[in-house]
Amino acid sequence: MTGIENQIETGQSWTHDFIFTQEQVNAFANITGDNNPLHINPEYAAQTAFRKPIMHGMLGACVFSKVFGTIKPGPKSIYLSQSLEFLKPLYPDTAYRAVFSVVEQAGKRFRIRTEILDSESSEKLTLGEAWLRVR
């Protein structure tokens, strides 16, 4: 990349498709210590309203950090803050789309709306806002 593709400006949007497997959910549970059986135990989860294991909300939101730090705007950015609202659960082994929309610029800082959508239905599952500083 030349760097031009990584530049961001108010009004710009981009997407990133992703899937997390149950094995990755289990690894996240091991790393964080959040081993709530709702995330890792199919028998337990079957007895809940979700009927199967759900992903940790923060695991889904980690995709925002991945994109900001490695794809767009990339290593020249500093992730300053993130608000999150978990509207509906995310499930392992399901396709999702992260949507990024630049809504404001204040000097070298950018406010970006962050969303996670179901890839099939486009239903909004996670909403938030991030602030980045771009060097």
DAZIBEL-V269081 format. One line per field, one symbol per residue. ss: DSSP state (a for helix, b for strand, c for the rest). burial: + if it has 24 or more other C-alpha atoms within 12 Angstrom, else -. A space follows every 50 residues. Layout:
# DAZIBEL-V269081
ss=???
burial=???
This chain:
# DAZIBEL-V269081
ss=ccccccccccccbbbbbbcccaaaaaaaaaaaccccaaaacaaaaacccc cccbccaaaaaaaaaaaaaaccccccbbbbbbbbbbccccbccccbbbbb bbbbbbccbbbbbbbbbbcccccbbbbbbbbbbbc
burial=-----++++----+++++++++--++-++--------+++---------- -++++++++++++++-++--++++--+++--+------++++---+++++ ++------++++++++++-----+++++++++++-
